[in-house]
Amino acid sequence: MADYNDWLRSGSIASKAREYSKTLIKPGAKLLDVADRIEAKIRELGAEPGFPVNISLNEIAAHYTPVPDDELVFSDQVVKIDIGTSVNGAIGDTAYTIDLSGRYSELVKASNEALSNVIKILQIGTTLGEIGKTIQETIESYGFRPVKNLSGHGLDRFEVHTAPSIPNYNTNDPTELKKGMTIAIEPFATDGAGLIKDSSTPVIFSQTGSNPVRDFTARKVLKDISAFNELPFATRWLTQKYTEPRLKLAFRSLTQAGNLTSYPPLVEINKGMVSQAEHSFIIEDKVITTT
């Protein structure tokens, strides 16, 4: 068997951070404090965040992380926590949903059971279509829809999203899982239309180039973000060193130069509630659940 030590360690830390995070999600707690504490726990356990902790509420499916001075607090929301870890670039990716409202327990069950049912069929040779079919049928059995334009994905060193794209509905894709693949499966369920769209101002970015820029601050920021090894990062990670107005100008320069890509929050098109569940896997003769 190949050496998966970094992947196993990263996944183990992601799991521990996930379980720790569950003790923090309480009405009245600030999203910013919770995100900072989860990321601090990841570092304390010996990894780096693979991406900023996503704390996505209600109709937001993904890609929200607290902004600097964020005043949002938990109350009666459907809360999705998506945690990533990196050990020498090996990624652990895991997510879960907590229903603080008490009204969407079936929606949470739908995504959880979809993931559980996929785990039962995962093996070398399982097709992407079979995975999508399992997710779709499970979620629809609860009376909800899978989010069709969100998907699971491959994992690679210093890459959170790589091929294959693993559908959350039946695409009849005959592509088979191969031995040695590292992947994440993440069913999203909704009581909305089953589609998401970009919304609002992005607060998560990743470096996509090192092209020269004229602005002095932008050059400094580019040097600083190179430490993230092209993994996603949050605006708030840089505000201890730069003011927000200077960062905005620097990000604009870096984006125009082709050095940055952004990830806006993803919202269900009918503002339906969304739940999520996710684990990471290594496809081997016996499939390994790393998170």
N, C-alpha and C positions, 0 to 999 in steps of 0.2 A: 504494500500500500504506500502511496505517496506520503510525503511528510506534510501533515496538516496541522502541525503544532500551533502555528500562528493563528490559523482559522479557529481551532478549538479554543484557544485562550481568548481570542477576541469574542467569540460567541458566548463563552462562559461569563466574561465581564459584562457583555450586553445583557445577559440574563439576570445577573446580580443587580445591575443598575435598574433594570425593569422592575424587579421585585421591590427594590428600595423605593423607586418612584411611586409605587402604589401607596406607600405610607404618607405621601406628601399631598395627594390630590384630595383636598378637602374644601368645602365651601369657606370662602373668606381668604384662602391662601392666594398670594399673588403669583401669576404665571411666571413673572420674571424671576422671583425667588426660587420657584420650583425648577425652572430650567437651569439656573445657575447651580443649584445643588445637585441636580442629576449629572451635569457635565463635570462638576467637581468630583463626584463619586467615581465617574469613569476614570478620571485621571488618578485618583487615589488608588484605584484597583490596578493601575498599571497600563492603561490604554490611553489613546486620545479619542476625542469624539470623531466618528466617521463623518458626521454632519451635525449641524446644530439640532438639538432636541426639538422635534416638531410637537407643538401643543395646539391641536386644531379643534375648534369648538363647533358643534352643531353642524351647519351646512358646509363648513370649511372641511374639505377632505384631507388636505395635506399642505405642507410648505408654509405653515405659520410658525414662527418662533418669536418669542417676545422681543420687542424693540427696547432700546435704552430708555429708562424711566417709564416703562410700560406700567400702567395703572390697572390693567385688566385683572380681575379676580375670578376665582371659581365660584359658581353659584349653583344653578340648576341645569347645567349644560350636559350635552353628550360630548365627552372629552376623549380625543384620540391622542395617545402618546406614542411617538415613533422615535426609537433610540438607535443610534449607530455608533459603532466602536471601530477603532483601527489599531491593530498590532502589527507593526512593520508593514502597514498597508493592507493587511488581511482584514476584511470587513465582517462585522457582525451586525445584523439588521433585524430588529424585532419591534413589534407594535401591539398595542391592545387598546380597548375602549372601556371607559367607565361611564355609566349613566348616572349622573348626579341628580337627574330629574325624577328618576323612578318611573318614567313613562315609556322607556324605550328598551326594556329588557329583551324583548323578542328580536329587535334589530341587532342588538349586541350578540345574542345567541346565533343569529343567522351567519354573521361573519366568522364567529368562533367555530361553529360546526362545519362551515365550508372548509376552513383550514384543516380541521380534524379529519374530515372525509378525504381531502387530498392526501394527507399524510398516509392514509391507508393504502393508496394506490401508487405512491412514489416508488419507483425503482428504475434501474437502467432499462430503457426502452419505452417507458411511459411517454405518450405523445402530449404535446402542448394542447391539442384539441381535447384530449381526455381530461386534462387538468381543468381546462376552462368549462367543459361540460359538467364536471362534478361540482365546481363552484357555483355555476349558474343554477343547476337543478336544486342544490341545497338552499341557496338564498331564496329562490322562487318558491320553494316549499313552505317558507315562512311568510309568503305574501309580499316579499320585497323584490327589488331589482339589483343585480350586480352593477357596479359602475364600469361601463364598458371601455372608457378611454383612460382607465388606470390599469396598471398591470404589475405582476411580479416581474422579476428580472434576474439576469445573471449578476454575479459579483466577481470582481477581479481585484488584484492589488492596486490600491489607490483609485479604484473605480467602483462607485456604488451602483451604477446602472450600466450593465453591458448586455450583450446578446446572451441568451434568447430573451425576448419579451414574452412573458408568460400570462396568457389572457385570463380574464375573470368571467368569460362567457365562452360558449361553444363556437370556436372558429373552424373546427374540423382540420386544424393544422396537423399534418402528419409528422412534423419534426419530433424526433425522439430525444429524450434525455440520455446523455452519454456519461460513461464512467469518468469520474474526475471533475465533473461540473460542480461549481459552487453557485447556489441560487437562493433567491428569496421568493417565497410565495406570500402574497398579501391580498386576500379577498376584501373588497369594499362592498358593503351593502347599503341601500338607501330606500327611503320611502318616496323619493322623488323620481325624476325621469331616467336616472341611470347614466347621466353624463355630467362631466365637470368642465369648467372653463376657467381661464386665468382671471384674477381680479386684483384690484388694489395695488399698492406699492410693494415691490419685492423687498424683502429684508434678508434673503438668503442668496448668496452668490458663489460662483467658483471661478478660479482663474483658468482662462483658455488660451492665453498667449503671453508673450513677453515683448511685445512691440514697443519701440521707444515712444515716450510721451514727453511733451515740453514742460508740463506743469510740475513744479518741484514737489508739491505734496503728493501728487499722483505717483511720482517716481518712488517716493518713500513708502507709500502704501503698497505699491507693486512689490517692493522688496520684502515688506512685512508679510504679505499674503502668500509669498512663495513658500513660507514655512508650512503652509497647509497642504503642500504637495498636490495641488489641484483638486483637493476634496472640498466640498461645500463649506462655507463659513458664514457667520452671522455678522450683521452690522455691529451688534453690541460687543463683539469680541475686540473691536478696534476703538471703541469710544473712550477707553481709558487713556489713549494716546492722542486721539484727534477729536476735535469738536465735530458735531453732526454736520454743520454747514460745510466745513472743510472736506469731510468725508463725501458728502453728496457731490461736491464739485470734482473731487478726485475720481469717484466712481463714474461720473459722466465722462471724464477724459479717458479713463481706462476702457469703458464700454465702447466709446467711439473709435478707439485704437484697436478694438478686437481682442482685448485682454480679459474681458469679463463676460460671463453669462449670468443671467438672473433667473430666479425661480419664484414667480409671484404665487401668493396663496391660491389654491385651487378650490373653487366653490361649485357645489351642485347647481345645475342650471335652473332648477325650479325651487331652489333653496330647501331641498329635502334634507332631512337629517341623514347623517352618514356615520356608519361604524366601520371599523377596520380591525383586522387581526393579521399578524405576520410572524413568521419564523424563517430562519436561514438553515440551509441544508447542504451537505456534501453528498453527491450522488456516487455511491460506491456499491460494491456487491451487497452490502447491507447499508442502507441509507442512514446517514448520521444527521441528526437534528442538532445543530450547533448552538442554537439559542433556546 
